[in-house]
């Protein structure tokens, strides 16, 4: 449990921002059937 007290707020914020960046990159790079409206990996909305 000592390692938990060594985590800083800055590290948590940077980890969150890195996850957001990876998510947005995947949406931009992958085809719509994988990451897009109705995608099987990342569903960004309804299929219309």
Secondary structure, 3 states (H helix, E strand, C coil): CHHHHHCCHHHHHHHHHHHHHHHHHHHHHCCCCCEECCCCCEECCCCC
